[in-house]
Amino acid sequence: MKKILIVFLFLFSSCFAEDFHLFTRGIYFYEKNDVEWHINFKGKIPSFCGFYFILFNVNGNCLYCDAIFSSDYSEKPFTITIPKDNITGCYKSVIVGEEAVFDSLKLPLSDLDYETYGSDYFAVHYKGRIYFQTPTDDTYVLGAYKGHLKVFNEKGEVIADTKITKKQEKYDNLTEFAGKREITYSLELECRYFKVKNGKKIFVSNDPKKIFIPDENIDKIEWWKIPLLTKEKR
Amino acid sequence: MKKFIIICLFFNLLVLNAASLNPRIYYLDWEQISNELKFNVALEKEEFSNLDREGRIVFGIEKGKTINSLEELSVNCRILSLRTSEVIFEKEIPLQKGIIVMDFNLENLEPGSYQVTGEIKKAQNVLKKDEKIFRYVKKPMPANKGKIPLFFSTDVKINSKDTFPVSFGIPFPEGTLWNENNVRILDKDGKPVACQKTIRSRWGHSNNSSIRWLGIDFQAQNTVSNWQNKKQPSYFVEFGPSISSPPSSQKINIEETEQTYNVDNGEIKFVIKKKSWNFIDSVISNRKEIFKNTDNDGFYLIDHQGNIYRASNDKDVKVEIEERGDLKTVFRIEGWYVKDNTEGNTINYRLPTDKLCKFISRIEVFAGKPYVRVLHTIIFTFDSNSVRLKDIGFSLPSTEIKNAYFGIENDQFFKVDKNAIDNGPVYLVQHLADKFSIEDAKKTIKEGKHSEGWFAIEKQNGDIIGINHRETWQRFPKEMEIIKDGIKFHIWPAHGKTHPDIDEIDSKEIYKLWFAHQGKELNLAMPWKYYFKAAELYNGPATDVYSAPGLVLAGVHSSILGASITSDMLVTFLTGENIEKQKEISNCFQSLPHCIPDPEWTSNTLALGYISPYSPEKFKIIEDCIEKLVKGYFELQDYTGQYGMWIYRSWHHTSYRGDKVFDLYRFFNTTHHYDAFMPWLLYVRSGDPFYLQQGRANIRLISDLGIIHYDDPSYSHRELHFHQKRIIGSTRHTNGFCPWGGDHALMAHLTCYNALMLVYYLTGDLRIKEILIDEWQKTIVSDRKNPEFPGATRLEPGRDNNNTLGELIDLYQMTYHPALLIYIDDCLKKFLTDMYHWGQPLHNVLLYYKSEKALNQLFEGVIDWKSNKAGLWTTHSPHENYALASIFENDKDKKIEYAVKAFFNSDIYSWNSKADKLKNKESFGAFCAVPDFVLYIPRVIYALAQADIQDPTGWNYSQALPGCPGGTYCIVKEEKDRNFDIIIRGEIGKKDAGGFPLKVIDPEKKIIIDTTIEKAYTKLTVQQDGKTGEYVIVLGLRDGKDDLYMPLTDLEKEVYYVNYWWQSTETRFFTKPVSQNMKTIGIQPHVYSAYILSNKTKELIASTEKGEKLEVEIPPEGVWIIGKTRYMHLKQPLILSIDEKHWFLPESINDLQFKTKWNW
């Protein structure tokens, strides 16, 4: 009986799953095979000016660059289609807008198998477990803003805990761990905001299968210059 | 009834000696927002005098969450004479509302101190207690009569038989003027001129209080500006108990009916409709109707879908007389623009909506004048991203048009004949600040730079109807349109265009907000490309509040909802005149003549506090510096083309980088260093029209766009930074990159309502008064439960609290709303523990509230400034502290010392060289520091003048003695044998480091004193010893431990022989060549600034701001070295003295060796 219940919960867990919302500085996609793929914005956009969305690839080619206007996309998502184009690999997108936009948009955005959120600063609107990978083998210092966090390894063991470390930097409670590339860690948060210190970033998702480490060259692209090359529609 | 009798008995039984105070006790509502029981006993001020006549105590109660009702509580109030220990008043007052006000008479009080004790009680339990002490003093009555010249900033250029209305304000000292009827205007021949008076502020809360600011309206004849040539005033204000003003020969008569106001000003008669308000109607001049309005005319706007909204469609419009007099009457009209063919039932911030934008219009009517002034304010009620406007207009119908005229540059007009008018509209569009074109439907007829801001039609019978608009090219785009059946003035053009040749996000253009200044539609949504350009310019996509891109992003997210725009217009109705008269009236209106009372008088009244009149003769360097800075700043705006209806004229926070590029960080809405007060302060102390012009434009920008006038609770928009919604009366902060965006506050460091108050006092502008009282004050006293109130009320100790304190004391003196005293009480408590200087808190607390504790803390602070007790020296403006200390100090020597320290602490020499850069349009920053310097300089001059100091560089007290490593040589010369004292003043042996050694060597090279100085103010006496000549005092001073002041002796000659020195204050030393061979000197301040001044002219010979080497020729008459640094390196040894008189060339230097040698 217990087993049946577990299977039932597993099968239908997605029906009850909480929506995942996250503030991040970058959203990364990986197109393994050349396909037509889509980005769907779902949710009500609170900002009257909307938000700005830029999607580009490792070569700095812009696939999309425009303002997405304020509207309620909860029922009917705003969809961007990226056609099959004989190109595969890593893409990055940036959303420029207020935090409330990130609180509204449902993740994941794309229908690709890989989609991860890379940043040195996150605002999390989600109660479940968050998974992440580090891009390098290095010591990572995490700070929980006015709250606490725990880091677990793949075995589910706590490897860092701000409550144990008891180190503070202004409003952040700090803890650190030795990160290993391509190991998937997880986080338990008792805070809305958390940071990765010392100019480093991590790649997170609520679905560990979607995480990948993007090509580091994509972060060298000065994406904020792209919209100036594109005439704004008014 | 029974309850009422019991309460009355209760009141009466508990009153002791109340008759002498004759207290009037009443209640006011006070929203209960505190979770805890809160109780304030708030005094109106700490020192009352016989000039006040009445005093006020306010008890503020918030019951908190644990008490159910205010009615469960009572307040026991007791007043005790501290001189006699007699209780002079005691009363238990049951609570009905959260504020109890007790106004009482002062006349029967004996001078002395009185303790007010308040206890908040529940049944017999005292829950909280608060005590305050006030003083009562007797002051002599000031002179109650006088004659004050008026200074016109500009000419009144009007035909000699005509006049033009002038409205101004004049302050009076406390206790001087008790009745406005005892004031009149005299012309230069002493002939009384009719005038109208309005009390704008009193010196106390009661109608028995003397008058502080009086508004006067009169009609001036042709007058030549006399602010510079003060000897030839054309008009005077005379006051005195026997003075009365003559009645006006022409009066404004108003008849009110149910539907209309029928107005007759002696020249024209017209109707103002109370329903379907369409401006004015049925204008009759010379017994014939020269203008007939329709219900489709007046003010209107058109949205981007083409819907028309008219003021005349508003059924609920409110038309009232706001100010009434024989010479000038002001009608106030408030309503909505309502869509055609709707009932006006819906209000939405996006389309569709029946109502789109509110308006407040003021029609000023002047006796005997063929024109009315209209100040039309549109309050935006829509979201910038949802609604655009095709047209904002004001139309007047007309028939039988013969000719039309547009006023254009060089005092010319362009004539359009009937044929052209019949063939379609002809319009002048001021497209850019320097470009207008007159066009018809097909072609451009004429082009030029500046419209003169007027256009008019001439009818077949010769009647002329004209619309005049102030600052038209400065506030582009604007349009004046002539159509077959009327004229239209477009606040936003119907025939506007974009200018593809302008790259609106170029670094030289981006700050001009072109998106809101061009195009066929008014689109107030800042495009996203502004953010990306800022990110590019600052090389990174920052989004935070402390970065320029982050603030531009806030601009993209900003909304116009709640902001307003005001247009200043004059509508003329001429009959029997020609177009030249229209032009003359328009020219007068463009300059809007204004006058001020003699600044000397204003200064003496103290109504504006301690400010000096403009004194270029006495304090040239200071006045030149201010002028270069403030004029240079606005000239830079002209040079960089900062014009347009949404940005003219702003103050910026950070820097100018040169080549027309500005730092974009905190570019708009900078009221937060009290910037807006500056041009008005400089105007009122000089009469200089430059400041008046800038101040008028700046205050309109701030009051329209920088303050929130409307909220729609259903509008969910929040600011990007700090996530605030809106609350009426709140001032925008500088974090939005547009004048209508950014976070905001009602009470915080960023507000500058004080500037608005001064504007109201000086000009009588009723829109400004309304913003202060009906928006700002109304919110802070009666909208405290608004969910946005806590976020807009930043009263943490420090600059936010303290700026608010200064502002509230000023507001209280304008409105005397009792609730303000509760805020003042709370703010004052915090201020006394943290005096962080921002705005005018200390000045107002000392001058108006008369806090003894604040004064003591100031005096302690100026003596022991290093301790920074109570945060007194946490300030951008140390000169303000010294100036105030000087003003309040009674000891003559200290008064002088502080005044001079105020001068030096203003950093005047550094500012002078910065001002030159600004004047020359070189890179400059930061602008926010300019008001920190400028605002308090008039107080420094006041202190210098009061201490009778003409030249602060010739001052003789308490600057640092130069400390020299290995031993400081002070050489004095005794001409005549006598006792003389060496007084060691300053700080010795900080951190228990013990004393320093001191030796005195007499003229025979004998050591006569050899001691250790342990304590400051040690006095050593060199006895009369039968010798005269040079005595060498060798002080073993230690850097960082011993900071001494000079001079050490009272001998006439005292010099310091140095090859390097350190100093603990800014210093000014005199020096001369030590030999004929000495042609040059070299000095180098460590890191900071030094200035070398000519002794002959006191002008700058050389200067550095960054510690560069200065090498100059030294003339035989010597030079002054001003050092604002800790350490000074020298190319050669120097002999320094405190002034020229003390300097001599000592022979002893031949025997003295420096222990430390320095490389140049």
HADDOCK unambig.tbl for C-alpha pairs under 7 A between the chains (distance, minus, plus):
assign (segid A and resid 47 and name CA) (segid B and resid 717 and name CA) 6.85 0.50 0.50
assign (segid A and resid 48 and name CA) (segid B and resid 385 and name CA) 6.08 0.50 0.50
assign (segid A and resid 49 and name CA) (segid B and resid 385 and name CA) 5.93 0.50 0.50
assign (segid A and resid 49 and name CA) (segid B and resid 557 and name CA) 5.94 0.50 0.50
assign (segid A and resid 98 and name CA) (segid B and resid 720 and name CA) 6.25 0.50 0.50
assign (segid A and resid 224 and name CA) (segid B and resid 532 and name CA) 5.68 0.50 0.50
assign (segid A and resid 224 and name CA) (segid B and resid 535 and name CA) 6.48 0.50 0.50
assign (segid A and resid 224 and name CA) (segid B and resid 536 and name CA) 6.84 0.50 0.50
assign (segid A and resid 224 and name CA) (segid B and resid 541 and name CA) 6.25 0.50 0.50
assign (segid A and resid 225 and name CA) (segid B and resid 532 and name CA) 6.52 0.50 0.50
assign (segid A and resid 225 and name CA) (segid B and resid 536 and name CA) 6.17 0.50 0.50
assign (segid A and resid 227 and name CA) (segid B and resid 529 and name CA) 6.86 0.50 0.50
assign (segid A and resid 227 and name CA) (segid B and resid 532 and name CA) 6.79 0.50 0.50
assign (segid A and resid 228 and name CA) (segid B and resid 529 and name CA) 6.38 0.50 0.50
assign (segid A and resid 228 and name CA) (segid B and resid 532 and name CA) 6.72 0.50 0.50
